[in-house]
Amino acid sequence: MAAQTNLDGGVPLRLTPAQGQTLLRLARAALRHYLAVGEMLPVEADDPDLQQPAGVFVTLRLRDDLLVPHAGRLRGCIGHIEPDWPLAQVVAAMAVKAATRDPRFPPLTLAELDDIAIEISILSPLQRVEDVSQIEVGRHGLCLQHGRQRGLLLPQVAVIFGWTREEFLQNLCRKAGLPWFAWREGELWWFETAVIEEE
């Protein structure tokens, strides 16, 4: 399990393996509780690092596919970009939303839960991209705002699909529902992530 990074800013600079496991257990417990009773699990975290505000995305994949590197069919992915919510609480909330609110998929059922692997991406603060040639595929995630439309892609998405920097930018535009060249006209930010995932 990868659970540390060297980011500057509002995410914990280091999460210990134990803290990463705590977040994964919390995400799974929140899912199980919500799918069983239809209510959010009350979240309390004594660890100060897990009370820090952070942007978070939770990705759900089919566990059977994980034997293939960089594979795993998506079953849901939703996040909260702004670092204005305690880490433990936002992880629990985004896990539930990824399972029940991603419009690309039917809601997850309790019977499916054991077949799902959870991945948590903790975002660094967004920074404006001044020079697209400095975007590093696999390191940087991207967020594009153009008018009322916004799209975001996590760093690992470009790796999974083997995209070049240019393809990453074009697919970011598609994610936002915009023409492939819209990144040249909109506001473009990058970020890094600390990724914690179930094996």
Residue frames relative to the residue before (quaternion, step in Angstrom):
aa qw qx qy qz dx dy dz
M 1.0000 0.0000 0.0000 0.0000 0.00 0.00 0.00
A 0.2647 -0.7442 0.5904 0.1662 3.58 -0.88 0.94
A 0.1094 0.8256 -0.5431 0.1070 3.57 -0.68 1.01
Q 0.7013 0.3943 -0.3197 0.5005 3.57 1.00 0.63
T 0.0491 -0.7834 0.6196 -0.0036 3.53 -1.24 0.53
N 0.3989 -0.7156 0.5176 0.2465 3.56 -1.26 0.16
L 0.2396 0.8134 -0.4984 0.1803 3.56 1.08 0.72
D 0.3268 -0.6708 0.6197 0.2432 3.50 -1.33 0.44
G 0.6758 0.5262 -0.3486 0.3806 3.56 -1.16 0.45
G 0.8520 -0.3377 0.1764 0.3591 3.48 -1.34 -0.47
V 0.6159 0.4941 -0.4041 0.4617 3.63 1.10 0.18
P 0.6231 -0.5246 0.3892 0.4302 3.59 -1.13 0.43
L 0.4654 -0.6822 0.4795 0.2967 3.59 -0.83 0.92
R 0.7944 0.0465 -0.0280 0.6049 3.55 1.09 -0.66
L 0.1043 -0.7258 0.6751 0.0813 3.50 -1.09 0.84
T 0.3961 -0.7031 0.5305 0.2593 3.55 -0.80 0.91
P 0.6480 -0.4899 0.3855 0.4376 3.60 -1.18 0.28
A 0.6372 0.5259 -0.3368 0.4516 3.60 1.02 -0.73
Q 0.6528 0.4957 -0.3222 0.4736 3.60 0.98 -0.76
G 0.6287 0.5275 -0.3330 0.4643 3.57 1.03 -0.76
Q 0.6575 0.4983 -0.3087 0.4734 3.58 0.95 -0.84
T 0.6059 0.5518 -0.3510 0.4531 3.58 1.08 -0.70
L 0.6736 0.4866 -0.3013 0.4676 3.59 0.92 -0.86
L 0.6461 0.5089 -0.3261 0.4661 3.60 0.98 -0.77
R 0.6476 0.5034 -0.3205 0.4738 3.60 0.97 -0.83
L 0.6392 0.5290 -0.3208 0.4568 3.56 1.01 -0.82
A 0.6497 0.5169 -0.3201 0.4564 3.60 0.91 -0.89
R 0.6849 0.4740 -0.2902 0.4712 3.59 0.91 -0.90
A 0.6440 0.5131 -0.3266 0.4640 3.60 0.99 -0.79
A 0.6399 0.5201 -0.3231 0.4643 3.59 1.01 -0.80
L 0.6410 0.5158 -0.3178 0.4713 3.58 1.02 -0.80
R 0.6772 0.5012 -0.2998 0.4477 3.56 0.80 -1.01
H 0.6614 0.5108 -0.3051 0.4567 3.57 0.93 -0.91
Y 0.6913 0.4796 -0.2938 0.4536 3.58 0.84 -0.95
L 0.6877 0.4817 -0.2913 0.4584 3.58 0.89 -0.89
A 0.6674 0.4963 -0.2999 0.4672 3.59 1.16 -0.52
V 0.8435 0.1736 -0.0456 0.5063 3.59 0.82 -0.97
G 0.4780 -0.7099 0.4210 0.3006 3.60 1.24 -0.07
E 0.6616 0.4558 -0.3149 0.5053 3.58 1.19 0.44
M 0.5436 -0.6115 0.4638 0.3396 3.54 -1.21 0.56
L 0.4717 -0.6558 0.5192 0.2790 3.53 -1.09 0.78
P 0.4263 -0.6702 0.5250 0.3059 3.65 -0.81 0.84
V 0.1837 -0.8070 0.5578 0.0622 3.58 -0.82 1.02
E 0.0642 0.7564 -0.6486 0.0558 3.52 -0.90 1.01
A 0.0330 -0.7946 0.6061 -0.0131 3.56 -0.88 0.97
D 0.2916 -0.7741 0.5408 0.1524 3.56 -0.65 1.12
D 0.6001 0.5809 -0.3471 0.4266 3.57 1.19 -0.58
P 0.4420 -0.7176 0.4643 0.2722 3.66 -0.60 1.06
D 0.6129 0.5561 -0.3592 0.4314 3.62 1.04 -0.69
L 0.7086 0.4510 -0.2565 0.4782 3.58 1.04 -0.74
Q 0.6184 0.5062 -0.3442 0.4929 3.55 1.34 0.07
Q 0.4811 0.6643 -0.4435 0.3613 3.59 1.26 -0.10
P 0.4729 -0.6590 0.4923 0.3159 3.59 -1.01 0.69
A 0.1141 0.7915 -0.5908 0.1068 3.57 -1.01 0.82
G 0.4287 -0.6241 0.5765 0.3071 3.50 -1.31 0.42
V 0.0402 -0.8161 0.5744 -0.0490 3.57 -0.95 0.92
F 0.0905 -0.7300 0.6704 0.0974 3.52 -1.25 0.63
V 0.1536 -0.7543 0.6306 0.0994 3.55 -1.11 0.75
T 0.1256 -0.7886 0.6017 0.0188 3.54 -0.83 1.13
L 0.1534 -0.7696 0.6157 0.0713 3.57 -0.97 0.92
R 0.0196 -0.7976 0.6026 -0.0211 3.56 -0.88 1.00
L 0.5467 -0.5885 0.4756 0.3587 3.56 -1.26 0.43
R 0.4762 -0.7294 0.4203 0.2540 3.55 -0.58 1.22
D 0.6202 0.5778 -0.3554 0.3939 3.64 0.95 -0.75
D 0.6720 0.5119 -0.2980 0.4445 3.58 1.14 -0.59
L 0.5676 0.6688 -0.3670 0.3096 3.58 1.17 -0.41
L 0.4980 0.6455 -0.4325 0.3850 3.59 1.26 -0.05
V 0.6640 0.4449 -0.2859 0.5286 3.56 1.27 -0.41
P 0.4696 -0.6907 0.4560 0.3073 3.65 -0.63 1.01
H 0.8531 0.0899 -0.1095 0.5022 3.55 -1.09 0.87
A 0.5469 0.5760 -0.4251 0.4340 3.57 1.10 0.65
G 0.3782 0.7100 -0.5454 0.2354 3.53 -1.22 -0.42
R 0.3049 -0.7759 0.5225 0.1793 3.54 -0.30 1.25
L 0.4927 -0.6762 0.4762 0.2705 3.50 -0.95 0.97
R 0.1098 -0.7895 0.6012 0.0565 3.56 -1.07 0.81
G 0.7776 -0.1832 0.0913 0.5945 3.53 1.34 -0.03
C 0.1044 0.7777 -0.6159 0.0712 3.57 -1.09 0.70
I 0.1692 0.7587 -0.6097 0.1548 3.56 -0.70 1.12
G 0.0269 -0.8204 0.5711 -0.0046 3.53 -1.10 0.68
H 0.3310 -0.6782 0.6216 0.2101 3.46 -1.47 0.07
I 0.3253 -0.8130 0.4542 0.1638 3.57 -0.36 1.25
E 0.7114 0.4886 -0.2816 0.4192 3.57 0.79 -0.99
P 0.3744 -0.7215 0.5320 0.2369 3.63 -0.96 0.81
D 0.3866 0.7359 -0.4606 0.3110 3.56 0.57 1.18
W 0.6755 0.4177 -0.2564 0.5508 3.57 1.29 0.40
P 0.5355 -0.6407 0.4241 0.3507 3.65 -0.81 0.85
L 0.6296 -0.6057 0.3478 0.3404 3.54 -0.95 0.99
A 0.6901 0.4811 -0.3019 0.4485 3.60 0.72 -0.99
Q 0.6796 0.4958 -0.2983 0.4509 3.59 0.92 -0.85
V 0.6812 0.4801 -0.3044 0.4612 3.57 0.92 -0.87
V 0.5945 0.5505 -0.3699 0.4546 3.62 1.08 -0.61
A 0.6691 0.4919 -0.3052 0.4660 3.60 0.85 -0.93
A 0.6864 0.4962 -0.2898 0.4457 3.58 0.87 -0.95
M 0.6947 0.4654 -0.2862 0.4678 3.61 0.92 -0.87
A 0.5720 0.5632 -0.3870 0.4537 3.60 1.13 -0.50
V 0.6712 0.4845 -0.2911 0.4795 3.57 0.92 -0.91
K 0.6718 0.4908 -0.3120 0.4588 3.59 0.89 -0.85
A 0.6236 0.5372 -0.3472 0.4494 3.61 0.99 -0.77
A 0.6941 0.4797 -0.2632 0.4679 3.56 1.07 -0.77
T 0.8268 0.2849 -0.0986 0.4748 3.57 1.00 -0.74
R 0.7828 0.3681 -0.1716 0.4714 3.60 1.14 -0.47
D 0.4766 0.6444 -0.4722 0.3670 3.61 1.19 0.01
P 0.3686 -0.7851 0.4478 0.2173 3.62 -0.40 1.17
R 0.5829 0.6012 -0.3698 0.4026 3.59 1.25 -0.24
F 0.7847 0.2731 -0.1123 0.5450 3.58 1.22 -0.44
P 0.5192 -0.5822 0.4968 0.3802 3.58 -1.20 0.39
P 0.6281 -0.5435 0.3794 0.4076 3.60 -1.12 0.51
L 0.5167 -0.6293 0.4920 0.3082 3.53 -1.11 0.77
T 0.2611 -0.7465 0.5874 0.1721 3.57 -1.12 0.64
L 0.6511 -0.5168 0.3831 0.4028 3.54 -1.25 0.41
A 0.6309 0.5532 -0.3307 0.4319 3.60 1.04 -0.74
E 0.6769 0.4936 -0.2886 0.4636 3.61 1.15 -0.56
L 0.5011 0.7289 -0.4083 0.2256 3.57 1.13 -0.61
D 0.6802 0.4978 -0.3071 0.4418 3.61 0.90 -0.82
D 0.6585 0.4984 -0.3069 0.4730 3.61 1.24 -0.29
I 0.6254 0.5500 -0.3111 0.4578 3.56 1.35 0.00
A 0.2001 -0.7420 0.6276 0.1247 3.56 -1.09 0.81
I 0.2978 -0.7745 0.5432 0.1275 3.55 -0.96 0.96
E 0.0515 -0.7608 0.6468 0.0162 3.53 -1.10 0.85
I 0.1414 -0.7835 0.6033 0.0470 3.57 -0.87 1.03
S 0.0890 -0.7778 0.6215 0.0302 3.57 -0.87 1.00
I 0.1603 -0.7776 0.6047 0.0633 3.56 -0.64 1.18
L 0.2969 -0.8099 0.4897 0.1268 3.55 -0.58 1.20
S 0.4037 -0.6292 0.5995 0.2857 3.53 -1.22 0.61
P 0.6427 -0.4815 0.3905 0.4500 3.61 -1.21 0.18
L 0.5013 -0.6533 0.4780 0.3057 3.58 -1.05 0.76
Q 0.0954 -0.7767 0.6213 0.0390 3.55 -1.10 0.80
R 0.5273 -0.6391 0.4563 0.3243 3.57 -1.00 0.83
V 0.3753 -0.6971 0.5668 0.2278 3.55 -1.06 0.82
E 0.1928 -0.7977 0.5649 0.0853 3.55 -0.64 1.14
D 0.7918 0.0821 -0.0107 0.6051 3.58 1.13 -0.63
V 0.3498 -0.7784 0.4776 0.2090 3.61 -0.32 1.22
S 0.5663 0.5997 -0.3983 0.4012 3.61 1.16 -0.38
Q 0.6541 0.5121 -0.3129 0.4605 3.60 1.23 -0.32
I 0.4587 0.6588 -0.4629 0.3758 3.61 1.27 0.03
E 0.1662 -0.7879 0.5888 0.0708 3.58 -0.78 1.05
V 0.3764 -0.7281 0.5312 0.2145 3.56 -0.59 1.19
G 0.7700 0.3008 -0.2549 0.5017 3.55 -0.83 1.02
R 0.7177 0.3759 -0.2421 0.5338 3.58 1.21 -0.42
H 0.7876 0.3022 -0.1420 0.5179 3.56 0.87 -0.98
G 0.2349 -0.6836 0.6689 0.1732 3.49 -1.21 0.73
L 0.2604 -0.7810 0.5531 0.1275 3.58 -1.20 0.47
C 0.0855 -0.7591 0.6440 0.0411 3.50 -1.22 0.70
L 0.1019 -0.7989 0.5926 0.0118 3.57 -0.86 1.02
Q 0.0647 -0.7659 0.6392 0.0230 3.55 -0.99 0.94
H 0.0928 0.7710 -0.6223 0.0983 3.56 -0.79 1.06
G 0.7942 -0.0841 0.0096 0.6018 3.54 -0.20 1.26
R 0.7873 -0.2582 0.2164 0.5163 3.57 -0.77 -1.03
Q 0.6180 0.5597 -0.3401 0.4350 3.57 1.24 -0.14
R 0.0039 -0.7954 0.6047 -0.0401 3.52 -1.01 0.90
G 0.0307 -0.7800 0.6250 0.0129 3.54 -1.11 0.74
L 0.0736 -0.7798 0.6211 0.0284 3.55 -1.18 0.65
L 0.0435 -0.7658 0.6413 0.0210 3.53 -1.12 0.81
L 0.4209 -0.7044 0.5208 0.2354 3.55 -0.92 0.98
P 0.6506 -0.5405 0.3493 0.4032 3.63 -1.11 0.53
Q 0.6794 0.5264 -0.3069 0.4089 3.58 0.92 -0.87
V 0.5365 0.6286 -0.4114 0.3843 3.62 1.19 -0.40
A 0.6622 0.5048 -0.3110 0.4582 3.59 0.92 -0.88
V 0.6396 0.5205 -0.3237 0.4640 3.58 1.07 -0.72
I 0.6413 0.5432 -0.3239 0.4345 3.58 0.90 -0.94
F 0.7731 0.3517 -0.1794 0.4964 3.58 0.91 -0.92
G 0.4422 -0.7246 0.4416 0.2905 3.59 1.25 -0.03
W 0.2878 0.7946 -0.4906 0.2126 3.58 1.10 0.66
T 0.4218 -0.6139 0.5980 0.2960 3.51 -1.33 0.46
R 0.6970 -0.4305 0.3427 0.4598 3.58 -1.28 0.07
E 0.6646 0.5097 -0.3048 0.4535 3.58 0.91 -0.90
E 0.6611 0.4896 -0.3078 0.4780 3.59 0.97 -0.81
F 0.5940 0.5579 -0.3513 0.4609 3.57 1.11 -0.67
L 0.6735 0.4865 -0.2888 0.4756 3.59 0.90 -0.91
Q 0.6618 0.5076 -0.3137 0.4537 3.58 0.93 -0.85
N 0.6904 0.4680 -0.2826 0.4738 3.59 0.95 -0.85
L 0.5614 0.5639 -0.3828 0.4694 3.57 1.19 -0.45
C 0.6429 0.5109 -0.3161 0.4751 3.58 0.98 -0.83
R 0.6480 0.5090 -0.3222 0.4660 3.59 0.94 -0.83
K 0.6200 0.5481 -0.3361 0.4497 3.58 1.02 -0.82
A 0.7028 0.4453 -0.2543 0.4931 3.57 1.07 -0.75
G 0.4849 -0.6737 0.4308 0.3541 3.59 1.27 -0.08
L 0.5388 0.6230 -0.3739 0.4264 3.55 1.21 0.63
P 0.6305 -0.5010 0.4035 0.4342 3.61 -1.22 0.23
W 0.6662 -0.5695 0.3186 0.3610 3.57 -1.13 0.71
F 0.7115 0.4522 -0.2482 0.4771 3.59 1.18 -0.55
A 0.4139 0.7638 -0.4388 0.2296 3.61 1.26 -0.08
W 0.5342 0.6302 -0.4181 0.3778 3.62 1.16 -0.38
R 0.6061 0.5691 -0.3551 0.4274 3.58 1.18 -0.46
E 0.7497 0.3946 -0.1932 0.4949 3.57 1.18 -0.58
G 0.6884 0.4874 -0.2866 0.4544 3.60 1.13 -0.54
E 0.5813 -0.5294 0.4651 0.4069 3.53 -1.35 -0.25
L 0.1159 -0.8202 0.5602 -0.0073 3.54 -0.66 1.18
W 0.0441 -0.7894 0.6122 -0.0080 3.55 -0.90 1.03
W 0.1770 -0.7467 0.6199 0.1639 3.54 -1.31 0.34
F 0.0617 -0.7650 0.6405 0.0270 3.50 -1.34 0.37
E 0.3020 -0.7028 0.6007 0.2325 3.53 -1.35 0.15
T 0.2556 -0.7791 0.5539 0.1442 3.56 -1.23 0.29
A 0.2628 -0.6561 0.6706 0.2254 3.48 -1.38 0.42
V 0.1506 -0.8248 0.5437 0.0368 3.58 -0.54 1.18
I 0.0605 -0.7617 0.6450 -0.0070 3.53 -0.91 1.04
E 0.0669 0.8315 -0.5445 0.0870 3.59 -0.65 1.04
E 0.4913 -0.6232 0.5254 0.3069 3.48 -1.26 0.58
E 0.4355 -0.6891 0.5115 0.2717 3.56 -1.06 0.73
